[in-house]
Amino acid sequence: MSSDRENIIRRLILAKQLYLVGCKHAFNKNKINRMLAIHHFDNAVEIILKCIASKFNITSKRKYFYFEELIESIKKKRRIPYEDEIKSLHDLRNVVQHNAEIPSLESIERHENNVLNFMKEVLRKFFNYNYEELFLSQLIENNSIKEMLNEAERLFAKGKYIESIAKCDEALTMAVFDEGNIVHKAGLLTGHWGVSKKVIKVLSEDISKEYSHPEVKKCIKQLIGVIKNLGMILSSTQFLDEYRMEFLKHKERIKKITERKISSDVLDLKKEAETSLNFVINLVLKWEEEGIIFS
């Protein structure tokens, strides 16, 4: 793959990620999230349009394209799918940005669907790509985690949604215990900031030696282990930040899969698998940016 095409594909992946972040804001439905959703949808569309311009070597007389200029320049080469819809979205984005107007729930839903259809058609007709095969995992730098999540995305594209969710959990486990070593770092945080000197002293010494009864010794050792694990778990959640609820929902999916209680409805499974994919990939990207996981 040429470096120019690699750059375009990377930008398309970023556009898809922006769109998905917009979908997350749209799901929350409150006023600020609706405003943010419109901005992300419009940003994703503009990046894709600029990728089309790059493909056809279309340049602007200015340093950057204006939206209307970008549309008209591309139209001289090829028809733009969903042109009226993306223009309407851009107009709404301007009203939201400059007049602080709150978009309606109906407009959010309409533009979310229009942008998805726009992306799918552009990817297929201009870049010979399927939307589902534009893998967000390509943005990850750690090769071990990237390979595992890439496999999860391939399973998803094949409709193997339960297998995809399970592979996401494998990647998350690798990120937490191996590549990121989150539990160890959380333990350090517990020791330095979350535990008093008195508790540290108790945990660092074998206080069970002070007791003669075997059952008491055994109980004390077990309690020490529980306290240490609890401290590391509580500290580990700090690394999740805004992804805490998504982590819990993902783990609930894994529990349902294990107990064979997950819905057999294909549409529900697809949505569940897509949510797990986005959660794990975005969490890994966050940890890479923070220097918790290295390439």
C-alpha positions in Angstrom: 0.0 0.0 0.0 1.5 3.4 -1.0 2.1 6.0 1.7 -0.5 8.3 0.2 -3.2 5.6 0.3 -2.1 4.6 3.9 -2.5 8.3 4.9 -6.0 8.5 3.4 -7.1 5.2 5.0 -5.8 6.4 8.4 -7.9 9.6 8.0 -10.9 7.6 7.0 -10.5 5.5 10.1 -10.3 8.7 12.2 -13.5 9.9 10.5 -15.3 6.7 11.4 -14.1 7.1 15.0 -15.3 10.6 15.2 -18.7 9.4 13.8 -18.9 6.7 16.5 -18.0 9.3 19.2 -20.9 11.4 17.8 -23.2 8.4 18.1 -22.2 8.0 21.8 -23.1 11.6 22.4 -26.3 11.2 20.5 -27.2 8.2 22.7 -27.0 10.4 25.9 -29.6 12.8 24.4 -29.2 15.7 26.8 -28.7 19.2 25.2 -24.9 19.5 25.4 -24.4 15.9 24.0 -26.8 16.7 21.2 -24.7 19.7 20.2 -21.5 17.7 20.4 -23.0 14.9 18.3 -23.8 17.3 15.5 -20.2 18.7 15.6 -18.7 15.2 15.4 -21.0 14.1 12.6 -20.1 17.2 10.6 -16.4 16.8 11.3 -16.5 13.2 10.1 -18.1 14.2 6.9 -15.6 17.0 6.2 -12.7 14.7 6.8 -14.1 12.2 4.3 -14.7 14.9 1.7 -11.1 16.0 2.1 -10.0 12.4 1.6 -12.0 12.3 -1.7 -10.2 15.6 -2.7 -6.8 14.0 -1.9 -7.7 11.0 -4.0 -8.4 13.2 -7.1 -5.6 15.6 -6.3 -8.0 18.5 -5.8 -6.4 21.4 -4.1 -7.7 24.8 -2.7 -6.5 28.2 -3.7 -6.5 29.0 0.0 -4.6 27.2 2.7 -7.7 25.2 3.7 -11.0 24.4 1.9 -14.2 26.0 2.8 -17.0 23.5 3.0 -19.0 24.8 0.0 -15.8 25.1 -2.1 -14.9 21.5 -1.2 -18.3 20.3 -2.3 -18.2 22.2 -5.6 -14.7 21.1 -6.4 -15.5 17.4 -5.9 -18.7 17.7 -7.9 -16.6 18.6 -11.0 -15.1 15.1 -10.8 -17.8 12.9 -9.3 -21.3 13.0 -7.9 -21.4 13.2 -4.1 -23.8 10.8 -2.5 -26.3 12.2 0.0 -25.2 15.7 -1.0 -28.3 17.5 0.2 -28.2 15.6 3.5 -24.6 16.5 4.4 -25.3 20.1 3.4 -28.2 20.2 5.7 -26.0 18.7 8.5 -23.4 21.4 7.9 -26.0 24.2 8.0 -27.2 22.8 11.4 -23.7 22.6 12.7 -23.2 26.3 11.9 -26.4 27.2 13.7 -25.4 25.1 16.7 -21.9 26.6 16.8 -22.7 30.2 16.2 -26.2 30.6 17.7 -26.0 27.9 20.4 -29.2 26.3 19.1 -30.1 22.9 20.5 -30.7 20.3 17.8 -33.9 18.2 18.3 -33.8 14.5 19.0 -35.4 13.9 15.6 -32.7 15.8 13.8 -29.9 14.0 15.7 -31.4 10.6 14.7 -31.9 11.7 11.0 -28.3 13.0 10.7 -26.8 10.0 12.4 -28.4 7.7 9.8 -27.6 10.0 6.9 -23.9 10.2 7.8 -23.7 6.5 8.2 -25.2 5.9 4.8 -22.9 8.6 3.3 -19.9 7.0 4.8 -20.8 3.5 3.5 -21.5 4.7 0.0 -18.4 6.9 -0.3 -16.1 4.1 1.1 -17.5 1.6 -1.3 -17.6 3.8 -4.5 -14.5 6.0 -3.9 -12.1 3.8 -1.9 -13.3 0.2 -2.5 -13.8 -0.4 1.2 -16.7 -1.7 3.3 -17.6 0.4 6.3 -17.3 -2.7 8.6 -13.8 -3.5 7.3 -12.5 0.0 8.1 -10.9 -1.3 11.3 -10.4 1.2 14.2 -7.7 -1.2 15.6 -5.3 0.1 12.9 -4.9 3.2 15.1 -3.4 1.2 17.9 0.4 1.1 18.1 0.9 -1.9 20.3 1.2 -4.8 17.9 0.1 -7.6 20.2 -3.2 -5.8 21.2 -3.7 -4.5 17.7 -3.5 -8.0 16.2 -6.0 -9.4 18.7 -8.5 -6.5 18.2 -8.0 -6.8 14.5 -9.1 -10.4 14.7 -12.2 -9.3 16.8 -13.1 -6.9 14.0 -12.7 -9.5 11.4 -15.0 -11.8 13.4 -17.5 -9.0 13.6 -17.4 -8.4 9.9 -18.1 -12.1 9.3 -21.2 -11.9 11.6 -19.5 -13.9 14.4 -20.6 -11.6 17.1 -20.3 -13.8 20.2 -16.7 -14.7 19.1 -15.9 -11.1 18.5 -17.1 -10.1 22.0 -15.0 -12.9 23.5 -11.9 -11.8 21.5 -12.4 -8.2 22.8 -12.3 -9.5 26.3 -9.0 -11.4 25.6 -7.5 -8.1 24.3 -8.8 -6.2 27.4 -7.2 -8.9 29.7 -3.9 -8.6 27.8 -4.0 -4.8 28.1 -4.7 -4.9 31.8 -2.4 -7.7 33.0 0.3 -7.9 30.4 1.0 -4.9 28.1 -0.3 -2.3 30.5 0.3 -4.1 33.8 -2.6 -2.0 35.2 -3.0 -4.1 38.4 0.6 -3.6 39.4 0.4 0.1 38.8 -2.8 0.2 40.7 -1.1 -1.6 43.6 1.6 1.1 43.7 -1.1 3.8 43.8 -2.8 2.0 46.7 0.4 1.8 48.6 1.5 5.4 48.1 -1.8 7.3 48.2 -4.7 5.1 49.3 -3.5 3.3 52.4 -2.3 4.6 55.7 1.2 3.7 57.1 -0.5 1.6 59.8 -2.3 -0.5 57.2 0.8 -0.8 55.0 2.7 -2.1 58.1 0.1 -4.7 58.8 0.0 -5.9 55.2 3.8 -6.0 54.8 4.4 -8.2 57.8 3.3 -11.8 58.4 1.1 -10.9 61.4 -0.2 -14.4 61.4 3.0 -15.4 63.2 1.7 -13.7 66.3 -1.1 -16.2 66.5 -0.7 -19.9 67.3 -4.0 -21.3 66.2 -3.7 -22.7 62.6 -7.2 -21.7 61.6 -6.6 -18.1 62.8 -3.4 -17.9 60.9 -5.1 -19.1 57.8 -7.9 -16.6 58.2 -5.5 -13.7 58.7 -3.5 -14.6 55.5 -6.7 -14.8 53.5 -7.9 -11.4 54.9 -4.5 -9.8 54.0 -4.9 -11.1 50.4 -8.4 -9.8 50.1 -7.4 -6.4 51.4 -4.5 -6.2 48.9 -6.7 -7.3 46.0 -9.5 -4.9 47.0 -7.0 -2.0 47.1 -5.6 -2.9 43.7 -9.1 -3.3 42.2 -10.3 0.1 43.6 -7.2 1.8 42.2 -7.5 0.0 38.9 -10.9 1.6 38.3 -9.2 5.0 38.3 -7.5 4.1 35.0 -10.9 3.6 33.4 -12.1 7.2 33.9 -15.1 7.8 31.7 -15.2 4.2 30.5 -16.2 2.7 33.9 -19.8 2.1 33.0 -18.8 0.7 29.6 -16.4 -1.7 31.4 -19.3 -2.9 33.6 -21.6 -3.4 30.6 -18.9 -5.2 28.6 -18.3 -7.6 31.6 -22.0 -8.2 31.8 -22.0 -9.3 28.2 -19.1 -11.7 28.9 -21.1 -13.1 31.9 -24.1 -13.6 29.6 -22.0 -15.4 27.0 -20.5 -17.7 29.6 -23.9 -18.5 31.1 -25.3 -18.8 27.5 -28.0 -16.2 28.4 -27.1 -13.6 25.7 -29.9 -12.9 23.2 -29.9 -14.9 20.0 -31.4 -12.0 18.0 -28.8 -11.1 15.4 -29.5 -7.3 15.5 -29.1 -7.2 19.3 -25.9 -9.3 19.1 -24.4 -7.1 16.4 -25.0 -4.0 18.5 -23.6 -5.6 21.6 -20.5 -6.7 19.7 -20.0 -3.3 18.2 -20.3 -1.7 21.6 -17.6 -4.0 23.1 -15.3 -3.3 20.1 -15.6 0.4 20.4 -15.1 0.3 24.2 -12.0 -1.8 24.2 -10.4 0.0 21.2 -11.0 3.4 22.7 -9.8 2.4 26.1 -6.5 1.0 24.6 -6.0 4.2 22.6 -6.6 6.3 25.8 -4.0 4.2 27.7 -1.5 4.5 24.8 -1.9 8.3 24.8 -1.3 8.4 28.6 1.8 6.2 28.3 0.3 3.3 30.2 0.6 1.0 27.2 3.6 1.2 25.0 4.1 0.0 21.3 
